[in-house]
Amino acid sequence: MRPLTLTMAAFGPYAARQQVDFAALGAHRLFLICGPTGAGKTSLLDAICFALFGESSGEERRPGHLRSQHAPPDRRTEVVFEFEQAGTRWRITRSLAWDRPKQRGEGTTLERGRQSLLHLGSGDQPFEREAEVTAKIAELLGLTAAEFRQVVLLPQGRFRELLTASPGDRQAILQTLFRTAFYEHVQEALKAAAKLARETLRDRDTEHRALLARCGAADAAMAREQRTALAASLTAAVAARSATGLAETLARQAEEAGRDAQRRIAEHRAAAEVLQELDAAAPGIAADQARLALARQADRLSGLLAESDAAAATARTATAEAERAEARAAEAAGRLARAEAALADAPAREASLRADRAEAQRLALLVTEVAAAAESATKAGAARRLAERAEAAKAAALGGAAAARAARTAADAALVARQAVAAQQDRHRMAVQEATRQRQAAEALADAERDLLRAREAAAACQAALGEAQAGATAAREALAAARAMLAADQAAHLAQALQPGEACAVCGSLDHPSPAMPRPGELPAIEAAEALAAAADRASEQAQAAAAQAATTEQLAEQRRQLVEAALGRGLRDRAALLGAERDATEALGAAGDAAAELPALEAACQRAHAALATAEAQAEAAAAALDQAALAAAAAQATRDDRLARLPSPCPDAAALQRDAMAATARADAAEAGLRRARVELAEAGEEARGRIERVGETAAAAATAAATAVAARAALGQAARLAGFTDPATLRSAMLSAEAQDRLAEGIARHEQDLAAARAVAAEKAAQAAGLAPPDLPALAEALALAAAAAQAAAETAVRAKGELDAMDRLLVDIDAAARALAAAERALGLRQNLADLADGKGTGLDFEGYVLSALLDKALEAANRHFATMLDGRYAIRRREEARRSGGLDIEVLDRWNAQPRPAATLSGGEGFCASLALALGLAETVAAHAGAQQLDALFIDEGFGTLDADTLETAIGVLEGLQAGDRYVGVISHVPELRERIPAKLEVTSGRSGSTAAFRIG
């Protein structure tokens, strides 16, 4: 990633739009970022991080704190960063969310932040969704925001802390840098997998044992032996089932043969009984034959009998008809006499009819005149009532208009009042924001003061521990010096014992030995133990010193945070209850204003409805007045018409209903009289005609009756003669001998059926006698009992065979399950062995180094190797950073510095300020390269180093500058933030940051 341009607006101290063009560096790649404290040097790094990731370059600075306090309220906080990556140019634009002033009215509205990533020159649409931009930046750089801060932006204090930290603190820092929590998760996952494998093995063993217990076997071999025994039992049960089945079949055949014999004997007995019954019925059949013959003889005379009966019936009918004709003729003569009498007063009735008709016409005309007058009166009354209603409607309309006018006035007043309340909404919102800010600042101040108190207590404790550790280290060094002196004295005494007079001393070469050393009584001190105690005391002192430095730094940071929070709070209230009350009051006021603003649309609509209602009411009042005028005119016209029609009626005016009733009565009398005369005349004509016809009918019926009587006498004589000739004494005997055709058919069928049944019964009796010949009655109960016993034995044998088959099948299924469980158990044992070995290996059992520790130690070795490549170019290559030998063997993370001049290792905390800076810089560079490689980052053509040069002497500073110049290899930009004057003189390219009352500016200067 190579930066091209960086443009900022309302960002940090940069209020106006500020562009930094890296092309201004020309051929220079190393440049110094310089300027007064607080001018905005680190803000440039914040801007790059914010553009790429939406975060600042320091975790303590939140994105919400990046808006410039110098910028006008309507200016957007925005950063535009153009960079080149892998030969392609990109432009990313990102803005902060902020409360901008409303374009209309007072107050502010929230403007959301936006982002855009454009591939320049490609013609593609930009990425604008936050998730898309984040994913594309991660794809282009191969780094997260935290990794970018570790690889591209190097804060020196962080790596100095890593250089001198304890192994435990160093492990935590490296875990953060390399994000090795994954490997810890792998360890836990392997442990969980081993635990699950143990539980699975236990479950599989339980299942296997349970299956063996179900068949009562100790192992699978015993279960298979039980299966062999069950198979033998099944074979025996099948043989027994076959034998009992055969016995059952024989018993069933014997029982069926007995039943067949019994059936044949019973059939023979039944056939004999049927034949005996048919022989007993023979006399009755002979009587039926005689009765049938007599009936058939009588059938031959049935025609004469029918003719005689018909002639007698005709004679009786003719006589009765003649008698009825005479009676009807008498009735017709009486009807004719009554009709003639009814028309005797016809002239008088016709005169009365004409008078009633004339009276009805007169009364109908009078009724019409009276009805017209009444109708006019009704219309006049209706017109008067309509006029009264119109007058009432006019009064109501005038009242409604007055009420609508009052409602409009009230609605206008309510709208104006709520508008006044709602107009304070922005002011109340700002008050809520200010109250919330003060309350949060007060809470933050309380938290900062508590943190400061804890930091001070921790610093005091660390200082006390440091004093104790330093005292212990001094005592241990003094003890070591004393032990070494005693050892040297003892060695001198041993050498003195070897001195001979006149011989040269092996130490000083003198021939004189005036005062040889004497051996010291008692045991000599253990120099190794004293050295170990001194080394331990030194390490404890170093650790205490590092802890004290860390505690002091923490205390300073806590004090700075408290001062910042106190400055942000200002002179406002600090009592939490009062601040909460103020925030609550402001919130309630804002809520009331919000409620008023929410009510405004409804109130405006109510005002509009009130205005519309007033216009409608006034229009209705005008319409009611016009309707009243029209109703008054209509009432006057109707009254005039009524008076005119009443003047044409007689006085006093008759009642219309009475006149109508009289007219209807006269009409009814006339209609009744006319109908009576018409009916009388019709009756006279009909009565005369009927009388003439019935007199003629009397003669005709008398002649027909005489003829029918003669015919009946002749028919009776012919029937009597034919009956005597046929053998019947008289017609009555003939009539009694006759049968209907159905009765004759029944007699004939009964006679024929008896003859057929008798012949069939004789044949069946002979057949059944032949079938039952020689058969004895069988003992069916004994045969049935034998069959039942045989069937029960066969059923029991079959059930035994089924049970044996079921037990064998169950055993087969159980053996399959046992084999499967055995295989699953073996697989579980293999899986447990593999997973437990992996878990033990990852947990460091047998090696003393767990998985995460192994990865961290390997990464630290790579980082130290890269750091030493840079460190070798500093301080004449005197030092190298390495892990302690015992730490290397055990996989620990304790590091030390090897002094190549005397080949002695020493703690990193013992380095001087300049030496410590060089070691920290080398470690920072090495870790940055290792983190980038570990994260799979793309080529990064920029590096920024923040501070850390103030403690260097001239030679070390020269070395550091040489290292920085060497970092430009591969055309990489290297930016250094520093206040050191020597760097301003040595580095010609500078990005100068200048502060002012209206904000800061930044520009490149060469030379």
Buried (B, 14 or more C-beta within 10 A) or exposed (E): BBBBBBBBBBBBBBBBBBEBBBEBBEEBBBBBBBBEEEBBBBBBBBBBBBBBBBBBBBEEBEBEEBBBEBBEEEBBBBBBBBBBBEEEBBBBBBBBBBBBEEEEEEBBEEBEBBBBBBBEEEEEEBBEEEEEBBEBBBEBBBBBBBBBBBBBBBBBEBBBBBBBBBBEBBBEBBBEBBBBEEBBEBBBEBBEBBBEBBEBBEEBBEBBEEBBEBBEBEEBEEBBEBBEEBBEBBEEBBEBBEEBBEBBEEBBEBBEEBEEBBEBBEBBEEBBEBBEEBEEEEEEBEEBEEBBEBBBBBBEBEEBBEBBBEBBEBBBEBBEBBEEBBEBBEEBBEBBEEBEEBBEEEEEBEEEBEEBBEBBEEBBEBBEBBBBBBEBBEBBBEBBEBBEBBBEBBEBBBEBBEEBBEBBEEBBEBBEEBBEBBBBBBBBBBBBBBBBBBBBBBBBBBEBBEBBEEBBEBBEEBBEBBEEBBEBBEEBBEBBEEBBEBBEBBEBBEBBEEBEEEEEBEEEEEEEBEEEBEEEEEEEBEEEEBBEBBEEBBBBBBBBBBBBBBBBBBBEBBBEBBEEBBEBBEEBBBEEEBBEBBBEBBBEBBEBBBEBBEBBEEBBEBBEBBBEBBEBBBEBBEEBBEBBEEBBEBBEEBBEBBEEBBEEBEEEEBEBEEBBEBBBBBBEBBBEBBEBBEEBBEBBEBBBEBBEEBBEBBEEBBEBBEEBBEBBEEBBEEBBEBBEEEEBEEBEEBBEBBBEEEEBEBBBEBBEEBEEBBEBBBEBBEEBEEBBEEEEEBEEEEBBEBBEEBBEBBBEBBEBBEEBBEBBEEBEEBBEBBEEBBEBBEEBBEBBEEBBBBBBBBBBEEEEBBBBBBBBBEBBBBBBBBBBEBBBBBBEEBBBBBBBEEBBEBBBBBBBBBBEEEEEBBBBBBBEEBBBBBBBBBBBBBBBBBBBBBBEBBBBBBBBBBBBBEBBEEEBBBBBBEBBBEBBEEEBBBBBBBBBEBBBEBBEBBBBBEBEEEBBBBBBEEE
